[in-house]
Amino acid sequence: MRGRPKGQPKFGGRKKGTANKSSKELRERISMILDNKFDAVMQAFDRLDDKEKVKAYTDLMKYSVPTLQAVSLDATVKKDDSVEEDLKALSEEE
């Protein structure tokens, strides 16, 4: 059996929630390129046709706007008595 035996604690490695170092460096480099070459990027963007502009724009949005997760709702309504039965019970109390 390779690796850590089942039930043994984990030692070393990244802590939970710590960003991957290479991903962080890559994001910083991309950001630096975009900052330094903003005018050239905008000129290239302006040369795209409308369909390509929409695709490029939506692709870039992934990096600035959080992706929303689909939400599903499963609602079950359990009804013991009908309104008519409740009214009948109230009228019988008098």
Rosetta silent file (secondary structure, phi, psi, omega in degrees, C-alpha in Angstrom):
SEQUENCE: MRGRPKGQPKFGGRKKGTANKSSKELRERISMILDNKFDAVMQAFDRLDDKEKVKAYTDLMKYSVPTLQAVSLDATVKKDDSVEEDLKALSEEE
SCORE:     score description
SCORE:     0.000 S_00000001
   1 L     0.000  131.086 -179.438    0.000    0.000    0.000 S_00000001
   2 L   -98.394  160.489  175.211    1.384    3.389   -0.991 S_00000001
   3 L    81.923 -160.667 -176.415    0.910    6.721    0.695 S_00000001
   4 L   -82.525  130.271  177.656   -0.411    7.453    4.127 S_00000001
   5 L   -63.435  148.013 -179.053   -2.118    4.555    5.933 S_00000001
   6 L   -59.912  134.188  178.693   -5.824    5.038    6.616 S_00000001
   7 L    93.122   -9.997  179.344   -6.466    6.724    9.943 S_00000001
   8 L   -87.354  140.454  179.583   -3.053    8.385   10.160 S_00000001
   9 L   -67.364  154.726  179.252   -2.972   12.200   10.403 S_00000001
  10 L   -85.614  134.882  176.919   -1.738   14.259    7.450 S_00000001
  11 L  -123.365  141.135  176.921    1.598   16.020    7.845 S_00000001
  12 L    77.413 -174.388 -179.464    3.043   18.688    5.556 S_00000001
  13 L    78.125 -176.948  179.359    1.584   20.060    2.373 S_00000001
  14 L   -74.156  146.407  173.861   -0.678   23.086    1.991 S_00000001
  15 L   -78.617  155.825  179.925   -3.040   23.992    4.766 S_00000001
  16 L   -59.223  131.327  178.670   -6.749   24.052    3.997 S_00000001
  17 L    89.019   -7.796  179.234   -7.698   27.311    2.233 S_00000001
  18 L   -77.945  132.053 -178.865   -4.132   28.211    1.240 S_00000001
  19 L   -68.452  146.944  174.967   -3.891   29.324   -2.385 S_00000001
  20 L   -67.351  126.939 -174.710   -1.810   27.290   -4.806 S_00000001
  21 H   -60.796  -43.047 -177.809    1.464   29.208   -5.225 S_00000001
  22 H   -68.546  -36.623  177.827    1.764   28.625   -8.977 S_00000001
  23 H   -65.384  -40.878  179.529   -1.860   29.692   -9.582 S_00000001
  24 H   -63.261  -44.709  179.459   -1.315   32.861   -7.564 S_00000001
  25 H   -63.558  -40.534 -179.951    1.859   33.700   -9.504 S_00000001
  26 H   -64.371  -43.769  177.745    0.110   33.043  -12.824 S_00000001
  27 H   -61.038  -40.495  179.213   -2.809   35.338  -11.902 S_00000001
  28 H   -64.839  -40.489  179.636   -0.336   38.069  -10.900 S_00000001
  29 H   -66.804  -43.321  178.513    1.553   37.728  -14.195 S_00000001
  30 H   -62.028  -42.914  178.778   -1.633   37.832  -16.268 S_00000001
  31 H   -61.681  -41.746  179.819   -2.780   40.887  -14.337 S_00000001
  32 H   -64.559  -43.141  179.206    0.576   42.588  -14.913 S_00000001
  33 H   -62.188  -45.246 -179.381    0.462   41.849  -18.664 S_00000001
  34 H   -64.776  -37.186  178.089   -3.074   43.185  -18.927 S_00000001
  35 H   -67.044  -44.925 -176.319   -2.145   46.314  -16.980 S_00000001
  36 H   -75.269  -28.841 -175.898    0.981   47.000  -19.039 S_00000001
  37 L  -113.093   26.864 -175.556   -0.545   46.127  -22.408 S_00000001
  38 H   -57.385  -45.529 -178.242   -4.057   47.478  -21.848 S_00000001
  39 H   -62.905  -42.182  179.568   -3.989   49.777  -24.884 S_00000001
  40 H   -66.908  -38.468  178.025   -2.769   47.001  -27.190 S_00000001
  41 H   -64.287  -41.937 -179.991   -5.391   44.597  -25.827 S_00000001
  42 H   -66.509  -37.029  177.525   -8.126   47.173  -26.417 S_00000001
  43 H   -65.015  -41.339  178.047   -6.923   47.781  -29.992 S_00000001
  44 H   -65.518  -39.852  178.729   -7.012   44.031  -30.663 S_00000001
  45 H   -62.047  -41.594 -179.774  -10.459   43.838  -29.073 S_00000001
  46 H   -64.620  -26.005 -179.947  -11.703   46.650  -31.329 S_00000001
  47 H   -80.251  -11.938 -179.657  -10.564   44.702  -34.422 S_00000001
  48 L   -74.071  152.235  173.394  -12.746   41.691  -33.515 S_00000001
  49 L   -78.231  170.887 -172.330  -16.139   41.216  -35.131 S_00000001
  50 H   -57.781  -42.726 -178.636  -19.215   41.449  -32.901 S_00000001
  51 H   -63.422  -43.107  178.837  -19.524   37.693  -32.312 S_00000001
  52 H   -66.842  -35.489  178.287  -15.850   37.410  -31.305 S_00000001
  53 H   -63.541  -43.747  179.179  -16.192   40.442  -29.012 S_00000001
  54 H   -62.592  -43.736  179.817  -19.094   38.853  -27.143 S_00000001
  55 H   -63.299  -46.240  179.960  -17.147   35.590  -26.732 S_00000001
  56 H   -62.556  -41.831 -179.055  -14.012   37.397  -25.548 S_00000001
  57 H   -63.710  -46.596 -179.761  -16.041   39.537  -23.139 S_00000001
  58 H   -67.853  -34.110  176.908  -17.864   36.572  -21.601 S_00000001
  59 H   -65.866  -39.559  179.808  -14.601   34.625  -21.325 S_00000001
  60 H   -71.834  -28.512 -179.972  -12.964   37.541  -19.490 S_00000001
  61 H   -61.710  -27.870  179.631  -15.950   37.941  -17.160 S_00000001
  62 L   -57.871  -26.592 -175.766  -15.072   34.577  -15.590 S_00000001
  63 L   -92.914   -7.354 -178.654  -12.062   36.246  -14.013 S_00000001
  64 L  -123.656  -24.943 -178.899  -13.868   39.226  -12.527 S_00000001
  65 L  -114.674  127.279 -179.786  -17.432   38.142  -11.755 S_00000001
  66 L   -62.783  142.259  178.018  -18.057   35.127   -9.509 S_00000001
  67 L   -78.592  128.614  179.238  -19.880   32.259  -11.163 S_00000001
  68 L   -83.933  143.226  178.968  -23.259   31.662   -9.582 S_00000001
  69 L   -94.281  141.471  178.414  -24.252   28.147   -8.661 S_00000001
  70 L   -64.526  141.624 -179.920  -27.639   26.820   -9.661 S_00000001
  71 L  -117.503  131.475  176.415  -30.055   26.552   -6.768 S_00000001
  72 L  -116.286  148.052 -178.540  -32.798   23.974   -6.619 S_00000001
  73 L  -125.446  125.483  176.762  -35.730   24.016   -4.269 S_00000001
  74 L  -116.324   99.659 -177.188  -37.653   20.936   -3.284 S_00000001
  75 L  -111.676  125.636  176.472  -40.707   22.059   -1.361 S_00000001
  76 L  -116.736  125.410  179.853  -43.298   19.629   -0.197 S_00000001
  77 L  -103.982  121.621  178.676  -46.444   20.991    1.366 S_00000001
  78 L  -106.156  124.250 -175.080  -48.217   18.621    3.682 S_00000001
  79 L  -119.713  116.585 -179.196  -51.747   19.574    4.372 S_00000001
  80 L   -80.525  -48.921 -177.203  -53.639   17.801    7.143 S_00000001
  81 L  -122.609  151.233  175.318  -56.965   19.575    6.942 S_00000001
  82 L   -86.251  168.007  178.953  -58.650   21.572    4.250 S_00000001
  83 H   -61.918  -39.753  179.787  -59.958   25.097    4.818 S_00000001
  84 H   -60.966  -41.589  179.838  -63.503   23.766    4.710 S_00000001
  85 H   -67.126  -38.101  177.592  -62.747   21.284    7.471 S_00000001
  86 H   -64.252  -42.952  178.832  -61.148   24.008    9.601 S_00000001
  87 H   -64.841  -39.689  178.912  -64.199   26.287    9.149 S_00000001
  88 H   -63.875  -41.742  179.526  -66.553   23.429   10.010 S_00000001
  89 H   -65.017  -40.536  178.665  -64.578   22.659   13.163 S_00000001
  90 H   -65.574  -38.720 -178.610  -64.656   26.326   14.202 S_00000001
  91 H   -70.829  -27.892  178.838  -68.402   26.582   13.621 S_00000001
  92 H   -76.978  -19.021 -178.753  -69.042   23.478   15.736 S_00000001
  93 H   -70.446  -26.286 -175.939  -67.169   24.928   18.706 S_00000001
  94 L   -75.196    0.000    0.000  -69.847   27.549   19.370 S_00000001
